[in-house]
Amino acid sequence: MVSKILVATDGSETAWKAVKFAVELAKQTGAMITALSVTDRTSFLTKSVPAMSTPTHIIEPVEDYMRQAAEAYLGKAEGLCRKSDIKVRKVIRTGHPVDEIVKEAERSRADLIIMGSRGRGIVRSAVLGSITFGVMNKESKIPLLVIRK
């Protein structure tokens, strides 16, 4: 039985589709949801974001900007859960997304991980890297449900 679902989101259209699927599944099973977003420090090319790109219009560290973005789309997921009377917990982690998703699923004792996939294919995933593919191949006993674009 599924009583705890971890849904990983990066704010993309496919991730939002995964969030909506997780909420529908939680409605049917009575599960609670952990909504997770991971900011990946290795992807930061610069140390700060230009003022025009930030909500406050001041120069700020990239990590702060990424955290604000994560909070915004986790807030959207939380709103959908609350609207459907689903218990939800928001979590933001910093690190390698594959590792952090699996660690959080284990920490929260999730019965199921739900993620979106853009469907790039095996060759492009190998070259570009795919977080969903990485979680799928990580040693974990927690089932993974992949929502396609």
PyMOL commands that place a pseudoatom at each C-alpha (Angstrom):
pseudoatom trace, name=CA, resn=MET, resi=1, chain=A, elem=C, hetatm=0, pos=[0.000, 0.000, 0.000]
pseudoatom trace, name=CA, resn=VAL, resi=2, chain=A, elem=C, hetatm=0, pos=[1.150, 3.530, -0.743]
pseudoatom trace, name=CA, resn=SER, resi=3, chain=A, elem=C, hetatm=0, pos=[0.937, 5.788, 2.297]
pseudoatom trace, name=CA, resn=LYS, resi=4, chain=A, elem=C, hetatm=0, pos=[3.890, 8.132, 1.656]
pseudoatom trace, name=CA, resn=ILE, resi=5, chain=A, elem=C, hetatm=0, pos=[4.750, 9.578, -1.737]
pseudoatom trace, name=CA, resn=LEU, resi=6, chain=A, elem=C, hetatm=0, pos=[7.840, 11.600, -2.568]
pseudoatom trace, name=CA, resn=VAL, resi=7, chain=A, elem=C, hetatm=0, pos=[7.401, 13.783, -5.643]
pseudoatom trace, name=CA, resn=ALA, resi=8, chain=A, elem=C, hetatm=0, pos=[10.517, 15.496, -6.971]
pseudoatom trace, name=CA, resn=THR, resi=9, chain=A, elem=C, hetatm=0, pos=[9.997, 18.747, -8.848]
pseudoatom trace, name=CA, resn=ASP, resi=10, chain=A, elem=C, hetatm=0, pos=[12.192, 21.252, -10.638]
pseudoatom trace, name=CA, resn=GLY, resi=11, chain=A, elem=C, hetatm=0, pos=[9.393, 23.570, -11.687]
pseudoatom trace, name=CA, resn=SER, resi=12, chain=A, elem=C, hetatm=0, pos=[9.258, 22.236, -15.248]
pseudoatom trace, name=CA, resn=GLU, resi=13, chain=A, elem=C, hetatm=0, pos=[6.059, 21.397, -17.110]
pseudoatom trace, name=CA, resn=THR, resi=14, chain=A, elem=C, hetatm=0, pos=[6.789, 17.673, -16.827]
pseudoatom trace, name=CA, resn=ALA, resi=15, chain=A, elem=C, hetatm=0, pos=[7.512, 17.937, -13.108]
pseudoatom trace, name=CA, resn=TRP, resi=16, chain=A, elem=C, hetatm=0, pos=[4.193, 19.757, -12.617]
pseudoatom trace, name=CA, resn=LYS, resi=17, chain=A, elem=C, hetatm=0, pos=[2.475, 16.888, -14.428]
pseudoatom trace, name=CA, resn=ALA, resi=18, chain=A, elem=C, hetatm=0, pos=[4.149, 14.510, -11.923]
pseudoatom trace, name=CA, resn=VAL, resi=19, chain=A, elem=C, hetatm=0, pos=[2.931, 16.652, -8.998]
pseudoatom trace, name=CA, resn=LYS, resi=20, chain=A, elem=C, hetatm=0, pos=[-0.651, 16.524, -10.300]
pseudoatom trace, name=CA, resn=PHE, resi=21, chain=A, elem=C, hetatm=0, pos=[-0.404, 12.746, -10.742]
pseudoatom trace, name=CA, resn=ALA, resi=22, chain=A, elem=C, hetatm=0, pos=[0.961, 12.374, -7.184]
pseudoatom trace, name=CA, resn=VAL, resi=23, chain=A, elem=C, hetatm=0, pos=[-1.945, 14.402, -5.796]
pseudoatom trace, name=CA, resn=GLU, resi=24, chain=A, elem=C, hetatm=0, pos=[-4.504, 12.276, -7.655]
pseudoatom trace, name=CA, resn=LEU, resi=25, chain=A, elem=C, hetatm=0, pos=[-2.851, 9.079, -6.412]
pseudoatom trace, name=CA, resn=ALA, resi=26, chain=A, elem=C, hetatm=0, pos=[-2.738, 10.449, -2.858]
pseudoatom trace, name=CA, resn=LYS, resi=27, chain=A, elem=C, hetatm=0, pos=[-6.467, 11.217, -3.041]
pseudoatom trace, name=CA, resn=GLN, resi=28, chain=A, elem=C, hetatm=0, pos=[-7.161, 7.597, -3.952]
pseudoatom trace, name=CA, resn=THR, resi=29, chain=A, elem=C, hetatm=0, pos=[-4.827, 6.028, -1.382]
pseudoatom trace, name=CA, resn=GLY, resi=30, chain=A, elem=C, hetatm=0, pos=[-4.961, 8.536, 1.467]
pseudoatom trace, name=CA, resn=ALA, resi=31, chain=A, elem=C, hetatm=0, pos=[-1.186, 8.993, 1.199]
pseudoatom trace, name=CA, resn=MET, resi=32, chain=A, elem=C, hetatm=0, pos=[0.756, 12.013, 2.371]
pseudoatom trace, name=CA, resn=ILE, resi=33, chain=A, elem=C, hetatm=0, pos=[3.133, 13.771, -0.023]
pseudoatom trace, name=CA, resn=THR, resi=34, chain=A, elem=C, hetatm=0, pos=[6.668, 14.996, 0.435]
pseudoatom trace, name=CA, resn=ALA, resi=35, chain=A, elem=C, hetatm=0, pos=[7.331, 17.584, -2.274]
pseudoatom trace, name=CA, resn=LEU, resi=36, chain=A, elem=C, hetatm=0, pos=[11.075, 17.836, -2.886]
pseudoatom trace, name=CA, resn=SER, resi=37, chain=A, elem=C, hetatm=0, pos=[13.223, 20.235, -4.844]
pseudoatom trace, name=CA, resn=VAL, resi=38, chain=A, elem=C, hetatm=0, pos=[16.997, 19.976, -5.097]
pseudoatom trace, name=CA, resn=THR, resi=39, chain=A, elem=C, hetatm=0, pos=[19.263, 22.875, -6.002]
pseudoatom trace, name=CA, resn=ASP, resi=40, chain=A, elem=C, hetatm=0, pos=[22.413, 21.603, -7.683]
pseudoatom trace, name=CA, resn=ARG, resi=41, chain=A, elem=C, hetatm=0, pos=[25.462, 23.728, -6.813]
pseudoatom trace, name=CA, resn=THR, resi=42, chain=A, elem=C, hetatm=0, pos=[27.514, 22.185, -9.618]
pseudoatom trace, name=CA, resn=SER, resi=43, chain=A, elem=C, hetatm=0, pos=[25.246, 23.826, -12.191]
pseudoatom trace, name=CA, resn=PHE, resi=44, chain=A, elem=C, hetatm=0, pos=[25.994, 27.365, -10.980]
pseudoatom trace, name=CA, resn=LEU, resi=45, chain=A, elem=C, hetatm=0, pos=[28.123, 29.065, -13.618]
pseudoatom trace, name=CA, resn=THR, resi=46, chain=A, elem=C, hetatm=0, pos=[28.245, 32.402, -11.867]
pseudoatom trace, name=CA, resn=LYS, resi=47, chain=A, elem=C, hetatm=0, pos=[28.206, 33.528, -8.274]
pseudoatom trace, name=CA, resn=SER, resi=48, chain=A, elem=C, hetatm=0, pos=[25.380, 36.059, -8.579]
pseudoatom trace, name=CA, resn=VAL, resi=49, chain=A, elem=C, hetatm=0, pos=[22.215, 36.804, -10.544]
pseudoatom trace, name=CA, resn=PRO, resi=50, chain=A, elem=C, hetatm=0, pos=[21.760, 40.194, -12.273]
pseudoatom trace, name=CA, resn=ALA, resi=51, chain=A, elem=C, hetatm=0, pos=[19.387, 42.578, -10.490]
pseudoatom trace, name=CA, resn=MET, resi=52, chain=A, elem=C, hetatm=0, pos=[16.883, 42.671, -13.372]
pseudoatom trace, name=CA, resn=SER, resi=53, chain=A, elem=C, hetatm=0, pos=[16.343, 38.887, -13.095]
pseudoatom trace, name=CA, resn=THR, resi=54, chain=A, elem=C, hetatm=0, pos=[15.561, 38.769, -9.387]
pseudoatom trace, name=CA, resn=PRO, resi=55, chain=A, elem=C, hetatm=0, pos=[12.188, 39.395, -7.720]
pseudoatom trace, name=CA, resn=THR, resi=56, chain=A, elem=C, hetatm=0, pos=[13.737, 42.048, -5.458]
pseudoatom trace, name=CA, resn=HIS, resi=57, chain=A, elem=C, hetatm=0, pos=[15.708, 43.742, -8.279]
pseudoatom trace, name=CA, resn=ILE, resi=58, chain=A, elem=C, hetatm=0, pos=[18.985, 43.548, -6.398]
pseudoatom trace, name=CA, resn=ILE, resi=59, chain=A, elem=C, hetatm=0, pos=[22.049, 41.469, -7.172]
pseudoatom trace, name=CA, resn=GLU, resi=60, chain=A, elem=C, hetatm=0, pos=[21.903, 38.276, -5.145]
pseudoatom trace, name=CA, resn=PRO, resi=61, chain=A, elem=C, hetatm=0, pos=[23.790, 34.987, -4.907]
pseudoatom trace, name=CA, resn=VAL, resi=62, chain=A, elem=C, hetatm=0, pos=[22.652, 32.300, -7.369]
pseudoatom trace, name=CA, resn=GLU, resi=63, chain=A, elem=C, hetatm=0, pos=[21.996, 29.899, -4.508]
pseudoatom trace, name=CA, resn=ASP, resi=64, chain=A, elem=C, hetatm=0, pos=[19.515, 32.366, -2.937]
pseudoatom trace, name=CA, resn=TYR, resi=65, chain=A, elem=C, hetatm=0, pos=[17.806, 32.872, -6.285]
pseudoatom trace, name=CA, resn=MET, resi=66, chain=A, elem=C, hetatm=0, pos=[17.527, 29.114, -6.871]
pseudoatom trace, name=CA, resn=ARG, resi=67, chain=A, elem=C, hetatm=0, pos=[16.098, 28.635, -3.378]
pseudoatom trace, name=CA, resn=GLN, resi=68, chain=A, elem=C, hetatm=0, pos=[13.459, 31.317, -4.013]
pseudoatom trace, name=CA, resn=ALA, resi=69, chain=A, elem=C, hetatm=0, pos=[12.489, 29.604, -7.258]
pseudoatom trace, name=CA, resn=ALA, resi=70, chain=A, elem=C, hetatm=0, pos=[12.283, 26.216, -5.499]
pseudoatom trace, name=CA, resn=GLU, resi=71, chain=A, elem=C, hetatm=0, pos=[10.122, 27.707, -2.754]
pseudoatom trace, name=CA, resn=ALA, resi=72, chain=A, elem=C, hetatm=0, pos=[7.797, 29.180, -5.384]
pseudoatom trace, name=CA, resn=TYR, resi=73, chain=A, elem=C, hetatm=0, pos=[7.095, 25.929, -7.213]
pseudoatom trace, name=CA, resn=LEU, resi=74, chain=A, elem=C, hetatm=0, pos=[6.958, 23.906, -4.006]
pseudoatom trace, name=CA, resn=GLY, resi=75, chain=A, elem=C, hetatm=0, pos=[4.414, 26.462, -2.806]
pseudoatom trace, name=CA, resn=LYS, resi=76, chain=A, elem=C, hetatm=0, pos=[2.371, 25.792, -5.932]
pseudoatom trace, name=CA, resn=ALA, resi=77, chain=A, elem=C, hetatm=0, pos=[2.537, 22.037, -5.227]
pseudoatom trace, name=CA, resn=GLU, resi=78, chain=A, elem=C, hetatm=0, pos=[1.584, 22.644, -1.597]
pseudoatom trace, name=CA, resn=GLY, resi=79, chain=A, elem=C, hetatm=0, pos=[-1.424, 24.693, -2.696]
pseudoatom trace, name=CA, resn=LEU, resi=80, chain=A, elem=C, hetatm=0, pos=[-2.664, 21.886, -4.940]
pseudoatom trace, name=CA, resn=CYS, resi=81, chain=A, elem=C, hetatm=0, pos=[-2.243, 19.362, -2.106]
pseudoatom trace, name=CA, resn=ARG, resi=82, chain=A, elem=C, hetatm=0, pos=[-4.057, 21.513, 0.437]
pseudoatom trace, name=CA, resn=LYS, resi=83, chain=A, elem=C, hetatm=0, pos=[-6.874, 22.187, -2.046]
pseudoatom trace, name=CA, resn=SER, resi=84, chain=A, elem=C, hetatm=0, pos=[-7.322, 18.402, -2.269]
pseudoatom trace, name=CA, resn=ASP, resi=85, chain=A, elem=C, hetatm=0, pos=[-6.993, 17.863, 1.514]
pseudoatom trace, name=CA, resn=ILE, resi=86, chain=A, elem=C, hetatm=0, pos=[-3.699, 15.989, 1.093]
pseudoatom trace, name=CA, resn=LYS, resi=87, chain=A, elem=C, hetatm=0, pos=[-1.095, 16.225, 3.847]
pseudoatom trace, name=CA, resn=VAL, resi=88, chain=A, elem=C, hetatm=0, pos=[2.070, 17.714, 2.382]
pseudoatom trace, name=CA, resn=ARG, resi=89, chain=A, elem=C, hetatm=0, pos=[5.598, 18.451, 3.539]
pseudoatom trace, name=CA, resn=LYS, resi=90, chain=A, elem=C, hetatm=0, pos=[7.906, 20.700, 1.489]
pseudoatom trace, name=CA, resn=VAL, resi=91, chain=A, elem=C, hetatm=0, pos=[11.639, 19.947, 1.418]
pseudoatom trace, name=CA, resn=ILE, resi=92, chain=A, elem=C, hetatm=0, pos=[14.476, 21.808, -0.297]
pseudoatom trace, name=CA, resn=ARG, resi=93, chain=A, elem=C, hetatm=0, pos=[17.906, 20.173, -0.431]
pseudoatom trace, name=CA, resn=THR, resi=94, chain=A, elem=C, hetatm=0, pos=[21.191, 21.299, -1.938]
pseudoatom trace, name=CA, resn=GLY, resi=95, chain=A, elem=C, hetatm=0, pos=[23.485, 18.786, -3.578]
pseudoatom trace, name=CA, resn=HIS, resi=96, chain=A, elem=C, hetatm=0, pos=[23.526, 16.265, -6.388]
pseudoatom trace, name=CA, resn=PRO, resi=97, chain=A, elem=C, hetatm=0, pos=[19.853, 15.782, -7.338]
pseudoatom trace, name=CA, resn=VAL, resi=98, chain=A, elem=C, hetatm=0, pos=[20.000, 12.004, -7.843]
pseudoatom trace, name=CA, resn=ASP, resi=99, chain=A, elem=C, hetatm=0, pos=[21.622, 11.405, -4.457]
pseudoatom trace, name=CA, resn=GLU, resi=100, chain=A, elem=C, hetatm=0, pos=[19.400, 13.891, -2.625]
pseudoatom trace, name=CA, resn=ILE, resi=101, chain=A, elem=C, hetatm=0, pos=[16.178, 12.475, -4.097]
pseudoatom trace, name=CA, resn=VAL, resi=102, chain=A, elem=C, hetatm=0, pos=[17.054, 8.934, -3.016]
pseudoatom trace, name=CA, resn=LYS, resi=103, chain=A, elem=C, hetatm=0, pos=[18.292, 10.086, 0.426]
pseudoatom trace, name=CA, resn=GLU, resi=104, chain=A, elem=C, hetatm=0, pos=[15.112, 12.073, 1.072]
pseudoatom trace, name=CA, resn=ALA, resi=105, chain=A, elem=C, hetatm=0, pos=[12.906, 9.188, -0.074]
pseudoatom trace, name=CA, resn=GLU, resi=106, chain=A, elem=C, hetatm=0, pos=[14.683, 6.956, 2.436]
pseudoatom trace, name=CA, resn=ARG, resi=107, chain=A, elem=C, hetatm=0, pos=[14.605, 9.624, 5.193]
pseudoatom trace, name=CA, resn=SER, resi=108, chain=A, elem=C, hetatm=0, pos=[10.891, 10.189, 4.761]
pseudoatom trace, name=CA, resn=ARG, resi=109, chain=A, elem=C, hetatm=0, pos=[10.225, 6.443, 4.398]
pseudoatom trace, name=CA, resn=ALA, resi=110, chain=A, elem=C, hetatm=0, pos=[8.457, 6.963, 1.087]
pseudoatom trace, name=CA, resn=ASP, resi=111, chain=A, elem=C, hetatm=0, pos=[6.642, 4.007, -0.443]
pseudoatom trace, name=CA, resn=LEU, resi=112, chain=A, elem=C, hetatm=0, pos=[6.879, 5.542, -3.911]
pseudoatom trace, name=CA, resn=ILE, resi=113, chain=A, elem=C, hetatm=0, pos=[8.928, 8.179, -5.755]
pseudoatom trace, name=CA, resn=ILE, resi=114, chain=A, elem=C, hetatm=0, pos=[7.170, 10.046, -8.559]
pseudoatom trace, name=CA, resn=MET, resi=115, chain=A, elem=C, hetatm=0, pos=[9.162, 12.078, -11.082]
pseudoatom trace, name=CA, resn=GLY, resi=116, chain=A, elem=C, hetatm=0, pos=[8.659, 13.570, -14.501]
pseudoatom trace, name=CA, resn=SER, resi=117, chain=A, elem=C, hetatm=0, pos=[10.801, 12.712, -17.503]
pseudoatom trace, name=CA, resn=ARG, resi=118, chain=A, elem=C, hetatm=0, pos=[11.216, 14.751, -20.637]
pseudoatom trace, name=CA, resn=GLY, resi=119, chain=A, elem=C, hetatm=0, pos=[11.866, 11.584, -22.658]
pseudoatom trace, name=CA, resn=ARG, resi=120, chain=A, elem=C, hetatm=0, pos=[15.177, 12.573, -24.213]
pseudoatom trace, name=CA, resn=GLY, resi=121, chain=A, elem=C, hetatm=0, pos=[16.202, 8.983, -24.938]
pseudoatom trace, name=CA, resn=ILE, resi=122, chain=A, elem=C, hetatm=0, pos=[19.125, 6.942, -23.715]
pseudoatom trace, name=CA, resn=VAL, resi=123, chain=A, elem=C, hetatm=0, pos=[21.872, 8.562, -25.845]
pseudoatom trace, name=CA, resn=ARG, resi=124, chain=A, elem=C, hetatm=0, pos=[20.928, 12.156, -25.015]
pseudoatom trace, name=CA, resn=SER, resi=125, chain=A, elem=C, hetatm=0, pos=[20.442, 11.204, -21.347]
pseudoatom trace, name=CA, resn=ALA, resi=126, chain=A, elem=C, hetatm=0, pos=[23.915, 9.697, -21.226]
pseudoatom trace, name=CA, resn=VAL, resi=127, chain=A, elem=C, hetatm=0, pos=[25.469, 12.785, -22.781]
pseudoatom trace, name=CA, resn=LEU, resi=128, chain=A, elem=C, hetatm=0, pos=[23.370, 15.455, -21.056]
pseudoatom trace, name=CA, resn=GLY, resi=129, chain=A, elem=C, hetatm=0, pos=[22.624, 13.566, -17.870]
pseudoatom trace, name=CA, resn=SER, resi=130, chain=A, elem=C, hetatm=0, pos=[19.169, 12.632, -16.677]
pseudoatom trace, name=CA, resn=ILE, resi=131, chain=A, elem=C, hetatm=0, pos=[18.126, 12.900, -13.082]
pseudoatom trace, name=CA, resn=THR, resi=132, chain=A, elem=C, hetatm=0, pos=[15.231, 10.475, -13.573]
pseudoatom trace, name=CA, resn=PHE, resi=133, chain=A, elem=C, hetatm=0, pos=[17.551, 7.964, -15.249]
pseudoatom trace, name=CA, resn=GLY, resi=134, chain=A, elem=C, hetatm=0, pos=[20.021, 8.372, -12.368]
pseudoatom trace, name=CA, resn=VAL, resi=135, chain=A, elem=C, hetatm=0, pos=[17.357, 7.753, -9.709]
pseudoatom trace, name=CA, resn=MET, resi=136, chain=A, elem=C, hetatm=0, pos=[16.125, 4.746, -11.678]
pseudoatom trace, name=CA, resn=ASN, resi=137, chain=A, elem=C, hetatm=0, pos=[19.598, 3.229, -11.630]
pseudoatom trace, name=CA, resn=LYS, resi=138, chain=A, elem=C, hetatm=0, pos=[20.499, 4.171, -8.060]
pseudoatom trace, name=CA, resn=GLU, resi=139, chain=A, elem=C, hetatm=0, pos=[20.481, 1.368, -5.532]
pseudoatom trace, name=CA, resn=SER, resi=140, chain=A, elem=C, hetatm=0, pos=[17.190, 1.845, -3.724]
pseudoatom trace, name=CA, resn=LYS, resi=141, chain=A, elem=C, hetatm=0, pos=[14.310, -0.459, -2.904]
pseudoatom trace, name=CA, resn=ILE, resi=142, chain=A, elem=C, hetatm=0, pos=[11.763, 2.321, -3.276]
pseudoatom trace, name=CA, resn=PRO, resi=143, chain=A, elem=C, hetatm=0, pos=[9.680, 2.020, -6.469]
pseudoatom trace, name=CA, resn=LEU, resi=144, chain=A, elem=C, hetatm=0, pos=[9.899, 4.867, -8.994]
pseudoatom trace, name=CA, resn=LEU, resi=145, chain=A, elem=C, hetatm=0, pos=[6.961, 5.978, -11.115]
pseudoatom trace, name=CA, resn=VAL, resi=146, chain=A, elem=C, hetatm=0, pos=[8.012, 8.032, -14.144]
pseudoatom trace, name=CA, resn=ILE, resi=147, chain=A, elem=C, hetatm=0, pos=[5.515, 10.447, -15.660]
pseudoatom trace, name=CA, resn=ARG, resi=148, chain=A, elem=C, hetatm=0, pos=[6.273, 11.140, -19.316]
pseudoatom trace, name=CA, resn=LYS, resi=149, chain=A, elem=C, hetatm=0, pos=[5.848, 14.437, -21.116]
for i in range(1, 149): cmd.bond("trace and resi %d" % i, "trace and resi %d" % (i + 1))
show_as sticks, trace
zoom trace
